[in-house]
């Protein structure tokens, strides 16, 4: 019984296998890497992850590594059972001039047979692709405060191919090296930024049968951004329930750090009863505040900050618009975020005039982002 891959299945095979994460690599380990996506023809694909252009240049001769893998894979191929399972290979070049190959199989979910009308032996269809992950590890000097330290850095080459046996043909054709060379040229010619400088990350893709680059998600390594936190709340002040609407805008200068610098605006709505008319009226008082917000310390250090998880915040505000006589003109507000649970935040606060005169405490619960 002969095992084959049907050409008509390339698209469905690819959409399943190519979406998988790199075997044995945490997604957070790739957060600061640029990603390159190449079509190698006949349903084969290659992904490359490198922290900088210089790191990719260091290992751009990938065809020589593919040829080395193909040679060593042949030496163990005869010991492997022939089947329709997906073979998942991880290949590492070690410091002592040795190579390590980890190989495992993912059992196919089904077996598909194809019969011919003129008889003959039935064909067993292999409808899952194999993968090869090549990991280059090297020491890279990193400046930390007043000293330079050597840290392990990684460049990943991830190939999704019909058969691991096809690696030999790819290496002989030189297509992988040609794709890498093309990408390095296109990065150098990118018109909007100098991507060859360290500090940028991006996704570079090429459509099938096309040498036209498509740059997506071009950003700096730190990737500063603004987190928006709108919320409604209910507080207690002067023995009165006080609803409010609040909007905080937090500038996070580095998405891999935990600190945001916050500008906030809050409207408080007080209800007062006019003893003469017997009617209730609503008075609105507004505050503008600045402060600092600390986000999730419990996340992985290499992962991006989760601004939906606030651990603590401290804010100083001042009255900007008043109605009624609830607050004096020179009223200040100091508040803190001390407890969060999902969309709920507990914020104790004090109001005062001048330098902590006429201090009035309060507390509120906010519901929002």
C-alpha positions in Angstrom: 0.0 0.0 0.0 1.5 3.3 -1.1 1.4 6.5 1.1 0.9 9.7 -0.8 -0.2 13.3 -0.3 -3.0 14.5 -2.7 -2.3 17.9 -4.2 -5.9 18.9 -3.7 -5.4 18.7 0.0 -2.6 21.2 0.3 -4.8 24.1 1.3 -6.7 22.2 4.0 -3.5 20.7 5.3 -1.8 24.0 5.5 -4.6 25.9 7.3 -4.4 23.3 10.1 -0.7 22.6 10.6 0.7 26.1 9.9 -1.5 27.7 12.6 0.1 25.7 15.4 2.6 27.3 17.7 6.2 26.4 17.6 6.7 23.0 19.4 8.3 23.4 22.8 8.4 27.2 22.6 6.2 29.4 24.7 4.3 32.1 22.7 5.6 34.8 25.1 9.2 33.9 24.1 8.4 35.3 20.6 6.8 38.6 21.7 9.9 40.7 20.8 10.8 38.8 17.7 10.0 39.9 14.1 8.2 37.3 12.1 8.9 36.4 8.4 6.5 34.2 6.5 7.5 32.5 3.2 5.8 30.3 0.7 8.2 27.6 -0.5 5.9 26.1 -3.2 4.0 22.8 -3.4 2.2 23.5 -0.1 5.4 24.0 1.9 5.9 27.1 4.1 8.6 28.6 6.3 8.4 30.9 9.3 11.4 32.7 10.7 11.5 34.5 14.1 14.5 36.8 14.8 14.9 39.6 17.4 16.8 41.8 15.1 17.9 42.0 11.4 21.5 41.4 12.6 20.4 38.2 14.3 18.8 36.9 11.1 21.9 37.9 9.0 24.0 35.8 11.4 22.1 32.6 10.4 20.8 33.5 6.9 22.6 30.4 5.3 19.8 28.1 6.4 20.2 25.8 3.4 23.4 24.4 4.8 21.6 23.5 8.0 18.8 21.9 6.0 21.3 19.8 4.1 22.9 18.7 7.4 19.5 17.8 8.8 18.6 15.8 5.7 21.8 13.9 5.9 21.3 13.0 9.6 17.6 12.3 9.1 18.5 9.7 6.5 20.6 7.8 9.0 17.6 7.2 11.3 14.8 7.1 8.6 15.0 3.3 8.3 14.2 2.8 12.0 10.9 4.7 11.7 7.6 3.1 10.8 6.0 4.3 7.6 2.6 5.8 8.4 0.3 8.8 7.8 1.1 10.5 11.2 2.6 14.0 11.3 6.2 14.0 12.2 7.3 16.9 14.4 11.1 17.5 14.4 13.2 19.9 16.5 16.8 20.3 15.4 19.4 22.2 17.5 23.1 22.9 16.8 24.9 22.6 20.1 28.0 24.4 21.3 30.2 21.3 21.2 29.8 20.8 17.4 27.1 18.3 18.1 23.5 18.2 16.8 20.4 17.3 18.6 17.3 15.9 16.9 14.0 15.5 18.9 11.4 13.6 16.9 7.8 12.8 17.8 4.7 11.9 15.9 1.2 13.3 16.1 -1.3 10.5 15.4 -3.5 11.2 12.4 -7.2 11.7 13.4 -8.3 9.4 10.6 -7.2 7.2 7.8 -8.3 8.0 4.2 -8.1 5.5 1.4 -8.4 6.1 -2.3 -9.5 3.3 -4.7 -9.2 3.3 -8.5 -11.9 2.0 -10.8 -9.4 -0.2 -12.7 -8.5 -2.0 -9.6 -5.0 -2.2 -8.2 -3.6 -1.5 -4.8 -5.6 1.1 -2.8 -3.8 4.3 -1.9 -3.5 5.5 1.7 -3.7 9.3 1.8 -1.5 11.3 4.2 -3.4 14.5 4.9 -1.3 16.1 7.6 2.0 17.8 7.1 5.3 17.3 8.9 7.1 20.2 10.7 10.8 21.0 11.3 11.9 23.6 13.9 15.5 24.7 13.7 16.7 26.6 16.8 19.9 28.7 16.7 21.1 29.7 20.2 23.9 32.2 20.7 25.2 34.6 23.4 24.3 38.2 22.8 25.7 41.2 24.8 23.0 43.2 26.5 23.6 46.5 28.2 22.0 46.6 31.7 22.5 49.8 33.7 26.3 50.1 34.2 27.4 46.7 32.9 27.2 44.5 29.9 25.9 40.9 30.3 25.8 37.9 27.9 22.3 36.5 27.5 21.1 33.6 25.4 19.3 34.7 22.3 17.4 32.5 19.8 16.6 32.5 16.1 13.9 30.1 15.0 13.3 28.6 11.5 10.0 26.7 11.3 9.1 24.7 8.2 5.8 23.1 7.5 6.3 20.5 4.8 4.5 17.6 3.2 7.3 15.1 4.1 10.5 15.5 6.2 12.1 13.8 3.2 11.4 16.9 1.1 14.0 18.9 3.2 16.8 17.5 1.0 15.2 18.8 -2.2 14.6 22.2 -0.6 18.2 22.4 0.5 19.5 21.5 -3.0 17.2 24.0 -4.7 18.5 26.9 -2.5 15.0 28.3 -2.2 15.2 29.0 1.6 18.4 31.0 1.3 16.9 32.9 -1.6 13.8 33.8 0.4 15.9 35.0 3.4 18.1 37.2 1.1 15.0 38.7 -0.5 13.6 39.5 2.9 16.8 41.2 4.1 16.8 43.3 1.0 13.2 44.4 1.4 13.8 45.2 5.1 16.7 47.4 4.1 14.5 49.2 1.5 11.5 49.8 3.8 10.6 53.4 3.3 9.0 54.5 6.5 11.6 53.5 9.2 15.1 52.2 9.4 14.2 48.6 10.4 17.8 47.6 10.4 18.2 49.6 13.6 17.5 47.6 16.8 14.3 48.5 18.5 11.8 47.6 15.8 9.6 44.5 15.3 7.3 43.7 12.4 5.6 40.9 10.5 6.8 40.4 6.9 4.8 38.1 4.6 5.0 37.2 0.9 2.0 35.9 -1.0 2.3 32.6 -3.0 4.2 33.1 -6.2 5.0 36.7 -5.4 8.1 38.6 -4.4 6.2 41.6 -3.2 6.7 42.2 0.5 3.8 43.0 2.9 4.8 44.6 6.2 2.4 44.4 9.0 2.4 45.5 12.7 5.5 47.6 12.4 6.2 48.9 15.9 9.1 49.7 18.2 10.3 47.0 20.6 8.8 48.8 23.6 5.6 49.6 21.7 4.2 52.4 23.9 0.4 52.7 23.9 -2.5 54.4 25.6 -4.9 52.2 27.7 -8.4 53.6 28.2 -10.3 52.8 31.3 -14.0 54.1 31.2 -16.1 53.2 34.2 -19.3 54.0 36.1 -19.3 54.1 39.9 -21.1 54.6 43.1 -19.5 56.3 46.1 -20.3 57.4 49.6 -19.5 61.1 50.5 -21.0 63.1 53.3 -23.4 60.3 54.1 -24.8 60.5 50.6 -24.7 58.0 47.7 -22.9 59.7 44.8 -22.9 58.1 41.3 -20.2 59.1 38.9 -18.7 58.6 35.5 -15.0 58.3 35.1 -12.6 58.0 32.1 -8.8 57.4 32.7 -6.2 57.5 29.9 -3.0 55.7 30.9 0.1 56.2 28.8 2.2 52.9 29.0 5.7 53.7 27.7 6.7 50.1 27.4 4.2 47.2 26.9 6.6 44.8 28.6 6.7 46.9 31.8 4.0 47.4 34.5 3.6 51.1 34.8 1.2 53.6 33.2 1.0 57.4 33.7 -2.6 58.3 34.0 -4.7 61.4 33.1 -8.3 61.1 34.4 -11.6 62.9 34.3 -14.5 62.3 36.6 -18.1 63.7 36.9 -19.9 63.3 40.2 -23.6 63.7 40.5 -25.2 65.0 43.7 -28.9 65.1 44.5 -30.2 68.0 46.6 -33.7 68.8 47.7 -35.0 72.4 47.6 -36.9 73.0 50.8 -38.9 75.8 49.3 -40.1 74.0 46.1 -39.9 70.5 47.5 -38.1 69.4 44.3 -34.9 67.5 43.8 -32.1 68.8 41.6 -28.9 67.1 40.3 -25.6 69.0 40.6 -22.5 67.9 38.7 -19.0 68.4 39.9 -16.0 67.5 37.7 -12.4 66.7 38.6 -9.3 66.3 36.5 -6.6 64.0 37.9 -3.1 62.8 37.2 -1.4 59.7 38.7 0.3 56.4 38.2 -1.1 53.0 37.6 0.6 49.7 38.3 -0.5 46.7 36.2 -0.2 42.9 36.6 3.1 41.9 38.2 2.2 38.2 38.1 2.4 37.9 34.3 5.5 36.3 32.6 8.3 38.9 32.4 8.6 38.4 28.6 4.9 38.8 28.0 3.0 42.0 27.2 1.4 43.9 30.0 -2.3 43.2 30.6 -3.9 46.6 31.3 -7.2 45.0 32.2 -5.6 43.9 35.4 -4.9 46.9 37.7 -3.0 46.1 40.9 -2.7 49.5 42.4 -3.0 53.2 41.4 -2.6 56.6 43.1 -4.1 59.8 41.7 -4.2 63.5 42.6 -7.1 65.5 41.2 -8.4 69.1 41.3 -11.9 70.5 40.9 -12.4 72.1 37.4 -16.2 72.6 37.1 -18.6 73.0 40.1 -22.3 73.4 40.6 -23.8 74.1 44.0 -21.8 74.5 47.2 -20.6 70.9 47.7 -17.0 71.8 47.0 -15.0 74.9 47.4 -13.2 76.4 44.4 -9.8 75.1 45.5 -10.7 71.5 46.3 -8.3 68.7 45.8 -8.9 65.0 45.6 -6.5 62.1 46.4 -7.6 58.6 45.5 -6.2 55.1 45.2 -7.1 51.9 43.5 -6.5 49.3 46.1 -8.5 46.2 45.1 -9.7 44.9 41.8 -11.8 41.9 40.8 -12.7 41.6 37.2 -14.5 44.8 36.2 -14.9 46.0 39.8 -12.4 48.4 41.5 -12.5 49.8 45.0 -11.1 53.3 45.4 -10.9 55.1 48.8 -10.4 58.8 48.5 -10.1 62.1 50.5 -11.1 65.7 49.5 -9.3 68.7 51.0 -8.7 72.4 50.6 -5.3 74.0 50.3 -2.6 71.9 52.1 -4.8 69.1 53.5 -7.3 71.5 55.2 -10.9 70.4 55.8 -10.2 66.8 54.9 -13.3 64.8 54.0 -13.0 61.0 53.4 -15.0 59.0 50.8 -15.0 55.7 49.1 -16.4 54.5 45.7 -16.7 51.3 43.7 -16.1 51.5 40.0 -17.5 49.1 37.3 -15.7 49.2 34.0 -12.4 48.5 32.2 
